Amino acid sequence: MKRKGYLYYVIWMIGALLLLYYGNQYLNDVVRQGEVDFNMKRGVWVSVAYAFVLGIYLSALLGLPGRTHFNKPMFIAVFLPSFILLVYVLLSSYTKLPAIPYYNEITSRNGHFFLGVISGLSLIKSLFDTRR
């Protein structure tokens, strides 16, 4: 594998800091607006999407996506379960879904965030090969 220069990682780090700064500001604004108009669903949607986008951006640290290469085991064993658990909270706010045992213990604290990051990262890594 060809070594990447320092410039790629410095640019990636600057992008990560900007994404974290502006993403957290936007997320705080949406949550604050949800407290005013009592619409908490918007805050949940934005936090799920924000974590998913961060996971996609994190996949760029391992290399830029290159040609399409479907990794079926990663897609089925990592992406699908993490994505289903991630969107379960969204779907349950609109419809009646059966309770998943230990779901609250899994997603307490920062569980949704990590599920979103895992989903975004595994999606990109299961669909694309890394450029060399």
Secondary structure, DSSP 4 states (H G I P E B T S, - for coil): -PPPPHHHHHHHHHHHHHHHHHHHHHHHHHHHHHHHHT--HHHHHHHHHHHHHHHHHHHGGG--EEEE---HHHIIIIIHHHHHHHHHHHHHTTS--PPPTTHHHHHTTTHHHHHHHHHHHHHHHHHEEEP-
